[in-house]
Amino acid sequence: MTRVVRDPSRPVTTLELVCPAGTPAALRTAVDAGAHTVYCGFRDETNARNFPGLNFSRAELKDGVAYAHERGADVLVAINTFPEAGNLDPWHRAIDDAAEIGADAAILADIGLVSYARDNCPNLRRHLSVQAAASTPEGINFYAREFGIARVVLPRVLTLPEIKELNRHTEVETEVFVFGGLCVMAEGRCSLSSYVTGKSPNKTGVCSPASHVTYEEHGSGLDSKLGGFTINRFADGEPAGYPTLCKGRFAANDKISYLFEEPVSLNLLTMLPEVADAGVTALKIEGRQRGKAYVEKVVRAFRAAVDALDRGEDLDAAAIADLTEGGRETAGAYKKAWH
Amino acid sequence: MSTPPFSPILMGGLLLRAVPPELVQPVAERLARRLQDRHPDIFERLAPLGPRVFAIDVTDLPWLFVLSVADGEGHVEVRAKSDETNADSTIHAPLKVLFGLLDGSIDGDAMFFTRDLTYEGDTEAVVALRNALDGADVDFIADIASAFGPFEGAAQSLAEKALAGFARAESDFAALNESLIQPVARRNDAQARRIEELEERCARLEKALRRVKTMPT
């Protein structure tokens, strides 16, 4: 069991736990498991997890918000894709409906939508999505000054010392990813999946759309393909993964290796004392496309960790090891050893 | 395709091999109807996909369950495993995993990553089905028990007792399995250690060979 001892000199701060929900059942599960806040999206291209069978109708979101509010939790609505020119209606309607339903904030990426929300739904709190890729105090303060952004979700490319420094130069709340799938590209700007599938993750809301994914069993294992291209080949018994180009394993110069990074999951559970020390407000768990069992287990483990941190107790990281992609985990850029 | 675990279900499945699919059909149909009545949202979530056919291969039972979904409704047909189907997707998993997916107690992605569940065919349809099932609050025991009207409570209690009995049998099977495979496992471990040693030796020899090749003549 991994144990992390909290620094007793650090002031006690309650970190807000922001948890994913792809369905109403997952929202209720997250709230019951101890989420302070749940984030979700409408069932269309306005959010970056536009998977089939996932997400909320307006009526489901209304019920979900009521359920969360009755139990003291907040609900954020991700409207974090980039609208097509000439087709703004679905995105504007999403912002209007999120405000009407009583969501606690909208998570926005496109600067035009941030401006629309400020002008048309001034009482709806505005969070800047990781899709906006704002990673400097200057950029974040610009959004705050011009559009009243209250919180920014930081890209997963910053180290903890960088986040600490950033927090010294902005009044805007910061939210950081602490668990789940790890996007290694510049979020909101990556078009790798578009080249293979013809569908933009930033506009249609899904990287490696399931409609373009196939798995093929063969004698010695399993091939995962995206748009007809083989992205990975797993030997018998080797843990499989979802085919995204940035995490593909390819053969070149007689060597087979991952292009950028092995498919591992982010897990900062044991680093929460350092995350708190960096001055962040909220911890984000990735995984709106994952099931209730995942949500329940991860949220419960992180809520216990946040509470333990507040009580000055040690952290236990054993509980969530089997939920990571390929069974392996990383601290990602937060603790990077390269420059 | 995933290999079924050594379990009471697998043993039961072997005993049930003589039972033709036609005899199971009415039970499967009734269960599917019950699911649809109590959880219409499952089929509503699948509706945008259009008509789809899923073949569900319960690896520790002798039958194939073919689920056809269209216009917000579902229909199930029980077939022999050898039958051809026109399924868009075929899902292979043991019964326990499928029940876990149905009631949301098991994470489908984790099952797929570890290959306890495999599938072929239309990934979009499989993802949608997984999401639709996970989004419904299915409690299989309660759903079935509710079909017994005034005897719902008794049916629920009976089902819970049966589940407890199954858990005990499962634990016995695990112990039996461990004692049966222990000698083989020991031999495998020894072979794995030997392979590891040989690989290390190979790597050392390759390195030495590279050094010799790059030496000036």
Boltz contact constraints between the chains, C-beta under 6 A:
constraints:
  - contact:
      token1: [A, 23]
      token2: [B, 135]
      max_distance: 6.0
  - contact:
      token1: [A, 25]
      token2: [B, 135]
      max_distance: 6.0
  - contact:
      token1: [A, 25]
      token2: [B, 137]
      max_distance: 6.0
  - contact:
      token1: [A, 51]
      token2: [B, 127]
      max_distance: 6.0
  - contact:
      token1: [A, 52]
      token2: [B, 124]
      max_distance: 6.0
  - contact:
      token1: [A, 52]
      token2: [B, 127]
      max_distance: 6.0
  - contact:
      token1: [A, 52]
      token2: [B, 128]
      max_distance: 6.0
  - contact:
      token1: [A, 53]
      token2: [B, 45]
      max_distance: 6.0
  - contact:
      token1: [A, 53]
      token2: [B, 128]
      max_distance: 6.0
  - contact:
      token1: [A, 53]
      token2: [B, 131]
      max_distance: 6.0
  - contact:
      token1: [A, 53]
      token2: [B, 132]
      max_distance: 6.0
  - contact:
      token1: [A, 54]
      token2: [B, 131]
      max_distance: 6.0
  - contact:
      token1: [A, 210]
      token2: [B, 123]
      max_distance: 6.0
  - contact:
      token1: [A, 210]
      token2: [B, 124]
      max_distance: 6.0
  - contact:
      token1: [A, 210]
      token2: [B, 127]
      max_distance: 6.0
  - contact:
      token1: [A, 211]
      token2: [B, 124]
      max_distance: 6.0
  - contact:
      token1: [A, 213]
      token2: [B, 123]
      max_distance: 6.0
  - contact:
      token1: [A, 239]
      token2: [B, 113]
      max_distance: 6.0
  - contact:
      token1: [A, 239]
      token2: [B, 114]
      max_distance: 6.0
  - contact:
      token1: [A, 240]
      token2: [B, 113]
      max_distance: 6.0
  - contact:
      token1: [A, 290]
      token2: [B, 109]
      max_distance: 6.0
  - contact:
      token1: [A, 291]
      token2: [B, 107]
      max_distance: 6.0
  - contact:
      token1: [A, 291]
      token2: [B, 108]
      max_distance: 6.0
  - contact:
      token1: [A, 291]
      token2: [B, 134]
      max_distance: 6.0
  - contact:
      token1: [A, 292]
      token2: [B, 104]
      max_distance: 6.0
  - contact:
      token1: [A, 292]
      token2: [B, 134]
      max_distance: 6.0
  - contact:
      token1: [A, 293]
      token2: [B, 105]
      max_distance: 6.0
  - contact:
      token1: [A, 293]
      token2: [B, 106]
      max_distance: 6.0
  - contact:
      token1: [A, 293]
      token2: [B, 107]
      max_distance: 6.0
  - contact:
      token1: [A, 294]
      token2: [B, 107]
      max_distance: 6.0
  - contact:
      token1: [A, 323]
      token2: [B, 110]
      max_distance: 6.0
